[in-house]
Amino acid sequence: MKKIVFMSFAFAVCNISMIKAQSFLDKIDRTIDKVDRASNTADRASGTGSKLGSLFGKKNKKNTAKASEDSNKTIIKISGIDLTNLKKLDGIISGVGGVTDTSMKYNAAVSTITVMHTGSSEKLLETVQPKAKSIFTDKNIESFDEGSIEIKMK
């Protein structure tokens, strides 16, 4: 008789703990379901927003890719330039029409300015040179080719 009472009590305790565990798992399941629904709603809203943006002429990734195909990269190597003049030259280059991006790296021996632009490197040099007369002239140009310009300061 003691065994039956003890087993019944143990069985009741196990059932209660299982019911609590199931309740906890149900709460987790409901929370995950809410997060899923919110995520789906956000995805649908994003899709609708991109469709509306394309209707109003918003640039999409296809247009951006085409723009990057049209741009050229020219590396301007300048030897013997100080940091002040390098910054001035970078400012002049970034202000020229057709230039989309510039990045400069300073080194006392050879500094570089990487320019993303439309048109040829020669055209870039022709438009920058008159504005940068105080920094370099024709005598300072060592070489230029498509994609690279080398300038040597004295």
C-alpha positions as a Markdown table, in Angstrom:
| # | Residue | x | y | z |
|---|---|---|---|---|
| 1 | Met | 0.0 | 0.0 | 0.0 |
| 2 | Lys | 2.9 | 2.4 | 0.8 |
| 3 | Lys | 4.4 | 1.7 | -2.6 |
| 4 | Ile | 1.2 | 2.6 | -4.4 |
| 5 | Val | 0.8 | 5.9 | -2.4 |
| 6 | Phe | 4.4 | 6.8 | -2.9 |
| 7 | Met | 4.2 | 6.0 | -6.7 |
| 8 | Ser | 1.0 | 8.0 | -7.0 |
| 9 | Phe | 2.7 | 11.0 | -5.3 |
| 10 | Ala | 5.8 | 10.7 | -7.5 |
| 11 | Phe | 3.6 | 10.4 | -10.6 |
| 12 | Ala | 1.6 | 13.5 | -9.6 |
| 13 | Val | 4.8 | 15.5 | -9.0 |
| 14 | Cys | 6.3 | 14.5 | -12.4 |
| 15 | Asn | 3.1 | 15.4 | -14.2 |
| 16 | Ile | 3.0 | 18.9 | -12.6 |
| 17 | Ser | 6.6 | 19.6 | -13.6 |
| 18 | Met | 5.9 | 18.4 | -17.1 |
| 19 | Ile | 2.9 | 20.7 | -17.3 |
| 20 | Lys | 5.0 | 23.6 | -16.2 |
| 21 | Ala | 7.8 | 22.8 | -18.7 |
| 22 | Gln | 5.2 | 22.5 | -21.5 |
| 23 | Ser | 3.7 | 25.9 | -20.5 |
| 24 | Phe | 7.2 | 27.4 | -20.7 |
| 25 | Leu | 7.9 | 25.8 | -24.1 |
| 26 | Asp | 4.5 | 27.1 | -25.4 |
| 27 | Lys | 5.5 | 30.7 | -24.3 |
| 28 | Ile | 8.7 | 30.4 | -26.2 |
| 29 | Asp | 6.9 | 29.1 | -29.3 |
| 30 | Arg | 4.4 | 32.0 | -29.2 |
| 31 | Thr | 7.3 | 34.5 | -28.9 |
| 32 | Ile | 9.1 | 33.0 | -31.8 |
| 33 | Asp | 5.9 | 33.1 | -33.8 |
| 34 | Lys | 5.5 | 36.8 | -33.1 |
| 35 | Val | 9.0 | 37.5 | -34.2 |
| 36 | Asp | 8.4 | 35.6 | -37.4 |
| 37 | Arg | 5.3 | 37.5 | -38.2 |
| 38 | Ala | 7.0 | 40.9 | -37.5 |
| 39 | Ser | 9.9 | 39.8 | -39.8 |
| 40 | Asn | 7.5 | 38.8 | -42.6 |
| 41 | Thr | 5.7 | 42.1 | -42.3 |
| 42 | Ala | 9.0 | 44.0 | -42.5 |
| 43 | Asp | 10.0 | 42.1 | -45.6 |
| 44 | Arg | 6.7 | 42.8 | -47.3 |
| 45 | Ala | 7.0 | 46.5 | -46.4 |
| 46 | Ser | 10.6 | 46.6 | -47.8 |
| 47 | Gly | 9.4 | 45.0 | -51.0 |
| 48 | Thr | 6.6 | 47.6 | -51.3 |
| 49 | Gly | 9.0 | 50.4 | -50.6 |
| 50 | Ser | 11.5 | 49.3 | -53.3 |
| 51 | Lys | 8.6 | 49.0 | -55.8 |
| 52 | Leu | 7.4 | 52.5 | -55.0 |
| 53 | Gly | 11.0 | 53.8 | -55.2 |
| 54 | Ser | 11.5 | 52.4 | -58.6 |
| 55 | Leu | 8.2 | 54.1 | -59.8 |
| 56 | Phe | 9.6 | 57.5 | -58.7 |
| 57 | Gly | 13.0 | 57.0 | -60.3 |
| 58 | Lys | 14.9 | 56.0 | -57.3 |
| 59 | Lys | 18.3 | 54.6 | -58.2 |
| 60 | Asn | 18.6 | 50.9 | -57.7 |
| 61 | Lys | 21.5 | 48.6 | -57.7 |
| 62 | Lys | 21.4 | 48.1 | -61.5 |
| 63 | Asn | 21.8 | 51.9 | -62.1 |
| 64 | Thr | 24.6 | 52.1 | -59.6 |
| 65 | Ala | 26.4 | 49.2 | -61.2 |
| 66 | Lys | 26.2 | 50.9 | -64.6 |
| 67 | Ala | 27.6 | 54.1 | -63.1 |
| 68 | Ser | 30.6 | 52.2 | -61.7 |
| 69 | Glu | 31.2 | 50.6 | -65.1 |
| 70 | Asp | 31.4 | 54.0 | -66.7 |
| 71 | Ser | 33.9 | 55.4 | -64.2 |
| 72 | Asn | 37.7 | 55.0 | -64.6 |
| 73 | Lys | 40.4 | 54.7 | -62.0 |
| 74 | Thr | 43.6 | 56.8 | -62.2 |
| 75 | Ile | 46.4 | 56.6 | -59.7 |
| 76 | Ile | 48.4 | 59.8 | -59.4 |
| 77 | Lys | 51.9 | 59.2 | -57.9 |
| 78 | Ile | 53.6 | 62.3 | -56.6 |
| 79 | Ser | 57.1 | 62.1 | -55.3 |
| 80 | Gly | 58.6 | 64.8 | -52.9 |
| 81 | Ile | 55.3 | 66.6 | -52.0 |
| 82 | Asp | 54.5 | 67.8 | -48.5 |
| 83 | Leu | 51.3 | 67.0 | -46.8 |
| 84 | Thr | 49.8 | 70.5 | -47.1 |
| 85 | Asn | 50.2 | 70.6 | -50.9 |
| 86 | Leu | 48.9 | 67.0 | -51.2 |
| 87 | Lys | 45.7 | 68.0 | -49.3 |
| 88 | Lys | 45.4 | 71.1 | -51.6 |
| 89 | Leu | 45.8 | 68.9 | -54.7 |
| 90 | Asp | 43.3 | 66.4 | -53.4 |
| 91 | Gly | 40.8 | 69.2 | -52.8 |
| 92 | Ile | 41.4 | 70.5 | -56.3 |
| 93 | Ile | 41.0 | 67.1 | -57.9 |
| 94 | Ser | 37.8 | 66.2 | -56.0 |
| 95 | Gly | 36.3 | 69.6 | -57.1 |
| 96 | Val | 36.8 | 68.8 | -60.8 |
| 97 | Gly | 33.7 | 67.8 | -62.8 |
| 98 | Gly | 33.5 | 64.1 | -63.5 |
| 99 | Val | 35.4 | 63.0 | -60.4 |
| 100 | Thr | 33.3 | 60.7 | -58.3 |
| 101 | Asp | 35.7 | 59.8 | -55.5 |
| 102 | Thr | 39.3 | 60.4 | -54.4 |
| 103 | Ser | 41.5 | 58.8 | -51.7 |
| 104 | Met | 45.0 | 59.9 | -50.8 |
| 105 | Lys | 47.9 | 58.2 | -49.1 |
| 106 | Tyr | 50.8 | 60.3 | -47.8 |
| 107 | Asn | 54.4 | 59.2 | -47.8 |
| 108 | Ala | 57.4 | 61.5 | -47.7 |
| 109 | Ala | 58.9 | 59.7 | -50.6 |
| 110 | Val | 56.0 | 58.9 | -52.9 |
| 111 | Ser | 52.4 | 59.9 | -52.1 |
| 112 | Thr | 49.4 | 58.7 | -54.1 |
| 113 | Ile | 45.9 | 60.0 | -54.9 |
| 114 | Thr | 43.5 | 57.4 | -56.3 |
| 115 | Val | 40.8 | 59.1 | -58.4 |
| 116 | Met | 37.5 | 57.5 | -59.7 |
| 117 | His | 36.3 | 59.6 | -62.6 |
| 118 | Thr | 34.6 | 59.6 | -65.9 |
| 119 | Gly | 36.6 | 60.2 | -69.1 |
| 120 | Ser | 40.3 | 59.5 | -69.7 |
| 121 | Ser | 43.3 | 60.1 | -67.5 |
| 122 | Glu | 44.6 | 62.6 | -70.0 |
| 123 | Lys | 41.4 | 64.6 | -69.8 |
| 124 | Leu | 41.6 | 64.5 | -66.0 |
| 125 | Leu | 45.2 | 65.9 | -66.1 |
| 126 | Glu | 44.1 | 68.6 | -68.5 |
| 127 | Thr | 41.3 | 69.8 | -66.2 |
| 128 | Val | 43.3 | 69.6 | -63.0 |
| 129 | Gln | 46.5 | 71.2 | -64.2 |
| 130 | Pro | 45.3 | 74.8 | -64.7 |
| 131 | Lys | 43.7 | 74.8 | -61.2 |
| 132 | Ala | 46.9 | 73.4 | -59.6 |
| 133 | Lys | 49.5 | 75.8 | -61.1 |
| 134 | Ser | 50.7 | 76.7 | -57.6 |
| 135 | Ile | 51.5 | 73.1 | -56.9 |
| 136 | Phe | 52.9 | 71.6 | -60.1 |
| 137 | Thr | 53.6 | 72.6 | -63.7 |
| 138 | Asp | 54.4 | 70.8 | -67.0 |
| 139 | Lys | 58.0 | 70.5 | -65.9 |
| 140 | Asn | 57.0 | 68.3 | -62.9 |
| 141 | Ile | 55.1 | 65.7 | -64.9 |
| 142 | Glu | 57.2 | 62.6 | -65.3 |
| 143 | Ser | 54.7 | 60.5 | -67.3 |
| 144 | Phe | 51.1 | 59.9 | -67.8 |
| 145 | Asp | 49.3 | 56.9 | -69.3 |
| 146 | Glu | 45.7 | 55.7 | -69.1 |
| 147 | Gly | 45.2 | 54.8 | -65.4 |
| 148 | Ser | 48.4 | 56.5 | -64.0 |
| 149 | Ile | 50.0 | 59.9 | -63.8 |
| 150 | Glu | 53.4 | 60.4 | -62.2 |
| 151 | Ile | 54.5 | 63.8 | -60.9 |
| 152 | Lys | 57.9 | 64.6 | -59.4 |
| 153 | Met | 58.2 | 67.7 | -57.2 |
| 154 | Lys | 61.6 | 69.4 | -56.8 |
